[in-house]
Amino acid sequence: MTRADVEPVAALTGELGYPSTAEEIASRFARIDGQSRQIIFVAEDGGAAVAWLHVAAHAYLESDPFAEILGLVVAERHRGRGVGRALVSTAEAWARTHHCATIRVRSRIARERAHAFYERDGFRRVKTQHCFEKTVG
């Protein structure tokens, strides 16, 4: 991703169910850009961004390092064309360069189409959990 992708990425993020302005995406991207342990890949069609994937490498005390897909969205009109699969493949290659033998993804329970996509791609369900959130500032 580059700064030039901010507006189309904002539109795609809305398709994912997280409405965001270009200014919000620009601010969030500025915090991520240049970090060695995470990256955002953008897929283009005719020079226009049609999908993005955010992946990060995590090191935990209780497990070997793993990569995690933090977000993936493909424009509705481009779904089913292999764009998501290509981005996941790119993320897998990036994960290997960061010494991660495993890649994970979390998907909201209602996203059945996404679940089917990941399962077709060889991901397996390993855990069901609750997510808790607390505002601290």
LINUR-V634073 format. One record per residue. RES is the residue in three letters. PHI is phi in whole degrees, 0 to 359 (NA if undefined). OMEGA is omega in degrees with one decimal (* if undefined). D_LAST is the distance of its C-alpha to the last C-alpha in whole Angstrom. Layout:
RES_PHI_OMEGA_D_LAST, RES_PHI_OMEGA_D_LAST
This chain:
MET_NA_173.2_29, THR_233_178.8_29, ARG_300_179.7_28, ALA_293_-178.6_31, ASP_271_-171.7_30, VAL_305_-176.6_26, GLU_295_178.6_28, PRO_294_177.7_30, VAL_294_176.5_27, ALA_298_178.8_24, ALA_297_179.1_27, LEU_296_179.6_28, THR_298_174.2_24, GLY_297_177.3_25, GLU_296_178.3_28, LEU_286_179.6_26, GLY_105_179.4_24, TYR_234_-178.1_21, PRO_307_-177.5_21, SER_216_175.2_20, THR_276_176.2_21, ALA_300_179.0_23, GLU_295_177.9_21, GLU_296_179.0_18, ILE_296_179.0_20, ALA_300_179.5_21, SER_294_179.2_18, ARG_294_179.7_17, PHE_298_179.3_21, ALA_300_178.9_21, ARG_285_-176.0_18, ILE_263_-173.3_21, ASP_305_177.2_24, GLY_89_177.1_26, GLN_283_-174.7_24, SER_283_-173.9_27, ARG_258_174.4_26, GLN_205_-177.2_25, ILE_205_175.2_27, ILE_241_177.2_27, PHE_259_178.0_30, VAL_238_173.5_32, ALA_260_-178.2_35, GLU_239_172.0_37, ASP_229_-178.5_40, GLY_63_179.6_42, GLY_86_180.0_39, ALA_254_178.3_37, ALA_294_179.8_34, VAL_237_-179.6_34, ALA_193_172.3_32, TRP_215_177.1_29, LEU_220_177.4_28, HIS_250_-179.4_25, VAL_229_178.8_26, ALA_222_174.9_25, ALA_260_-178.0_27, HIS_243_172.4_25, ALA_243_-179.8_26, TYR_236_177.7_26, LEU_293_-172.7_28, GLU_273_-178.9_29, SER_209_172.8_30, ASP_293_180.0_32, PRO_299_175.5_30, PHE_216_174.7_30, ALA_261_178.3_28, GLU_225_172.7_26, ILE_283_-176.8_26, LEU_269_178.0_23, GLY_191_176.5_24, LEU_209_174.7_28, VAL_216_175.1_29, VAL_240_177.9_32, ALA_307_-176.4_33, GLU_312_-176.1_35, ARG_289_-179.9_38, HIS_251_-179.3_38, ARG_288_179.8_38, GLY_83_-178.2_41, ARG_251_179.0_42, GLY_91_-178.8_41, VAL_293_178.7_38, GLY_298_179.2_35, ARG_299_178.7_38, ALA_296_178.1_38, LEU_293_178.1_34, VAL_297_178.0_34, SER_299_177.1_37, THR_296_178.0_36, ALA_296_178.0_33, GLU_297_178.4_35, ALA_297_177.5_37, TRP_299_179.9_34, ALA_300_179.4_33, ARG_299_179.1_36, THR_291_177.7_36, HIS_256_174.5_33, HIS_62_177.2_35, CYS_254_179.2_33, ALA_272_-177.0_36, THR_230_172.3_34, ILE_234_-178.3_31, ARG_239_172.9_29, VAL_210_174.8_28, ARG_252_-177.2_25, SER_221_179.4_26, ARG_307_-173.7_25, ILE_304_-177.5_28, ALA_281_-176.1_29, ARG_273_-175.6_30, GLU_298_178.7_33, ARG_296_177.4_35, ALA_294_178.7_32, HIS_301_-180.0_33, ALA_297_177.7_37, PHE_301_-177.8_36, TYR_295_179.9_35, GLU_294_175.8_38, ARG_298_-177.3_40, ASP_271_175.4_39, GLY_99_174.2_39, PHE_287_176.1_36, ARG_233_177.5_36, ARG_287_-178.3_34, VAL_239_-175.0_33, LYS_196_168.3_30, THR_242_-176.7_29, GLN_212_173.2_25, HIS_256_176.2_22, CYS_248_179.5_19, PHE_249_-178.8_16, GLU_222_178.6_12, LYS_219_176.3_9, THR_281_-177.0_6, VAL_240_-179.6_4, GLY_200_*_0
